[in-house]
Amino acid sequence: MKVVDMHCDTISEIYLQRQSNQDISLKQNNLNISLEKMQQGDYLLQNFAMFTPLHKTDNPFQYAHDLIDTFYHEMNQYSDMIGVIKNYQDIINNMNQHRMSAMLTLEEGAVVQNDLHYLQHYYDLGVRMITLTWNFSNGIGYPNFSRDDDNHGYHACDTKNGLTEFGKAYVQECERLGIIIDVSHLSDAGFEDVYRLTTKPFVASHSNARSVCPHARNLTDEMILKLASRGGVMGMNYAADFLTENDEEKCLSKIDDIVKHILYIKNLAGIDCIGLGSDFDGIPPYLELKDASYLPKLEQALKEAGLSSLEIEKIFFKNVLRVYQDILQ
């Protein structure tokens, strides 16, 4: 079964390990994602997020560019195995050449330095999806889950603080350019602003269902229905904290819990809004889906839960590819 995964932090991990003078590559490593593990898992496409931690850098713009340099270094080094995509036809071309595909994404919209002109700059560099916020407010808007939250994100959400005026212009410029808007991490009020101000499909690249697990990082039923009505997709996040409510430091992420979210969302809004957004290499390592090579185990679990082959194909790759075909002209 082919796999399209909308979110991982692998490039950030490679960058940080290299900063510590460790020898690491995308082809073969001890991370959740490597090119070899992706091949074993039958990956078609992986979104690689350039995660810029505002609390750890004084220069988000430069940090993002350092990550982008790392991304392209790996892509050029292993161009026989994987190719960067900038439009939908690139995906088809890579498939015809028996190569996997990689999409460059940004996780932290603040790297534009409050200047909309930089969106064109990042688009020219190959960025095709932007997660508007991480767990800090920025010039665009506010997150739902603050790092300072005493409840660890459970039963907390921000229904008051939406997009700033700059943020409203930001999402409209993303639509004009053909950059997919990602609302994972964004406040509930910010989600409503994105829905109101845009016309094209958008995504929640790594978020689950809040009715199943009451974490602020997950989507409410109403949000899921609105996302689905727009033709968007939400990527199932494998992190245990977003699958089940718990206070365990080393809680195991179970395949059955991922299946529970998928079945709930299917019954609520239909199969067409569900995709995968592992958050590999950005979440704790206590996972039944230990790495990219384990995806056939999720496929088998979904079969045992009664989903048809077509429904599983939609979750694994077809739904996300539909959005990419709509937007990445």
N, C-alpha and C positions, 0 to 999 in steps of 0.2 A: 504494500500500500504506500503510495507516494505521500510525502509529508511536506507541508508548508507551515513554518513556525514564525509567528509575527514578532517574537521578542526574545532576545538573549543578551547577556552582558559579557560575552566571551572576549570581545576585543578589549574591553576595559581591563579584564583580568590579565590578558596577555601583556598589555601596556604596563600595568602595575608590576607584574613579575619581571619584566625587562628592566624597569626602573630599579629593581632590586638586584640587577645583574644575574637573573636566572635565565637559563637557556630554555626557551619555549617557542613553539610554533603552532599555527592553526592546524597543520596537518596531523600532528601526533602530540598529545599532551595528556595531563592528568585531570583535565577539566570535564565538565558535562558534555561539552561540544568540541569535537575535532572533526576534520574532514573525513578521517577514516571512520569515526563513529557515525557520522552523517551518512556515509555510503552504506554502512551496515544497516542503518535504520531506513534506507531507501528515501532519503530526503530529496525533494525537488528544489526547494527554496528555503533559505534562512534569512530572516531580517536580523541584521547586526546593529544593535543600538550603541551609539556613542554616548555613554552615560557620563555626564559632567556634574560632579558633586559640588554644589555651590558652597558647602561648608568646608571644603578642603582646598579651594583654589581662589586666589585673588584675581585671576584672569581667566574667566570661563571661555572666552573667545579662543585664546591660545590653547587651553586645555582640550577643547573640542577639536581643534586642528591637529593637535598631537595625536589624538585618537584616530582621526581620519587618515593621517599619515600611516599609522600602524595598520589600519584596515587595508589601505591600498598596497602596502608592502606585502601583506599576506596574500592578497588577491593576485598580485603580479608574480609572487613566488610560486604559486600553485595554480596558475591559469589553465593548466591541463585538467584540473579537477573541478574548478568553480569559476564562474564569471559574474561580474557585477552587472546588474540590470538597471536600466534607466527608463525603459518603457516595456509594455507587455510583449512586444515582438522579441525583445531580448531574451525573455523567458523561453519562448518557442525555439529561438535559435540555439540557446544553450542545450535544450532537450535534444535537438537534432544532432548536436555535437557531443552528446552523451556527457554533458557537464552539469553539475549542480549550479544553482543560481544564488546570488547574494544581493540583498537590498541594503543600502546604507540608510540608517535612520538616526535621528537625534532624540535622546531622552533628556530633555531640559531645554525648553524653548528660549530661556534667557540668554543663550549663547549668541543671539542676534544683537545683543547690547542695546536694546530698545531702539533699534533702527530697522525699519521694514526693508530698507534696501538690501540688508544682509540676507534676507530670505532668498533673493535672486542669486546671491553669491553662493549660498549653500546648495541651492538647486543646481547651479552650474557645477558644483563639486560632486553631484550625484545623489544628494539627499532626496528621498521620496516619501518620507514619513517623519512627522515630528510629534513626540509626546510633549504636550504643552507645559506641564509642570512635573516636578518630582515631589518630594515631601517638604518643599519650602515654597512660600509665596514668591512670586517674581513679578516682573513688569507686565506679564500677560494675565495672571490670575492667581488662584489660590488652590492648594491641595486639599483633599478630603482627610488625609491622614497626616498629622504633624508628627515629627520625630519626638516632640515633647509631650505627646499624648499619654497620660497616665493609664488609660484603659487599653493600651496597646492597639488602638484602632477599632476595637469592638464597640458597637452601638454609638459610634461618634460619626457625625457627618456635618458638612458645612452647607446649609441651605440658604445662606444670606450673601456670602461673598462670591460673586461670579467673575466674569471677565472684566478687566479694566477697559477703558476706552481704547488704549493701545492694543489690548488683547482682542477686542472686537475687530479692529482693522487687521490684525495679524491673521486671524482665521480666514477672513475674506481674501486676503492676499495669498494665503496657502491654496485656497480653492482656485484662484485665478491662475496660479503657477502650475497647479497639478501636483501639489504636495498633500499627501493623505494626512488628515487630522486625527490624532490619537488622544482620546480622552481618559485613558487610564491615569490614575493619580489625581485627576482634576476634581474639584469640589462638585457637589450636586448642583449648586447654582451655576457653576461654570458649564457643566454638561447642558443645562437648559439653555444657556446662552448660545453654545455651539449649535444646538438643534434649531434654535430660532433664527440664527443668523446665516446658516449655510443651506445649500440646496443639494449637494452631492453626498454620496455615502461617506460616513466616517467610521472609525473603528475604536474599540477599547482593546488594545493589543494584548494586554495581559491582566484581565479582570474576570471574576466569577460572579455568581448570583448571590446577592445579599440575603435573600429569603432562605437560602440553604446555609450560609455562613454569614453572620451579621457583622462583617468587617467593613469599615468605611471604604476600603479599596475596591469593594465589589459593587455591582450595579443593582439598583432596586428593580422591581418588576416593571414599574412605569418607564424607567430608563431603558430597560431591555426592549420593551415594546416599541419605544420611539426609535431606538437604534435599528431594530428590525424593519420598521416601517420605512426607513430611509434607505434600506438595502445594505446597511452596515453589518459588521461582524465583530464579535467579541472572542478573544483568544483565551482559552482555558489556561489559567495559571496553576502550576504544579506545587506552589508553596503551601505547606501545611496550614499556615496561619490564615490563608484565604480559602481553604477547603473546609475546615472544621473549626469551631470555636474552641480554643484551648489556651492554657497558660503554661504549657510544657516547653522547656528550653530546647529540647531535642525531639519534638513531636514528629512522627513519621508521616510523610506524605504518601497516602495510599491510593492506588489505582481506583479502587471502588468508590472513593470519595470524589474523584474526578468524574467518574461515570454518573454519580448522583447529581452533580451540577448539570451535566449534559442532558440527562433525562428531564430534569426540572425545566431547563430552558427550552428544550424541545416541546414539552407539553404547554408551556406558557406562550411562546412566540414562534414556534416552528423551527425546523432543522436548519433553515437557510441562514440564520444569524450566528451560527456556532462555528468556531475555528479553534486553532491551537496557538497558545502564546506562553510557552513553557516558563520563561524567566530563568532559564538555565544559566548557571554561573553568576546569578545575582540573588540566589535564594539558598537557604541552609541545605546541606548535602544529605539530609535524612530523607531519602526518596526511594520509593519502590521503582519508579521510572528513573533509574540511576543516571542514565545519560542518553544521548541521542540514539544509541543502538537498541534501546529498550522499547521503542515505539510500537513494535509488533505486539507487545504485551497489552497495550491499551486497545489496539485493534481487536484482539481476542476477547478482551473484557467487554467491549461494546457489542460484539457478536453474541456473547453469552447473555447480555442484557436484552437482546431481542432486536437490535438495530439491523437494518438491511445493509447489504454491501453498498448500495447507492448512498444511504444516509451516512455511513462511515466515510465514504469518499468525500462527501460534502464537508464533513467536519475536518478531515485530514488535509484536504487541499482545494477542493472545488469552490467552496464558498469564498475563501480569501482570493483565489485567482479571479473570481467574478468581479470583486471590488477592484483589483488591480487592473483588470481589463477595462473597467468603467473609467478609471481615473488616469492611468498611466498611458497616455496616448503617445 
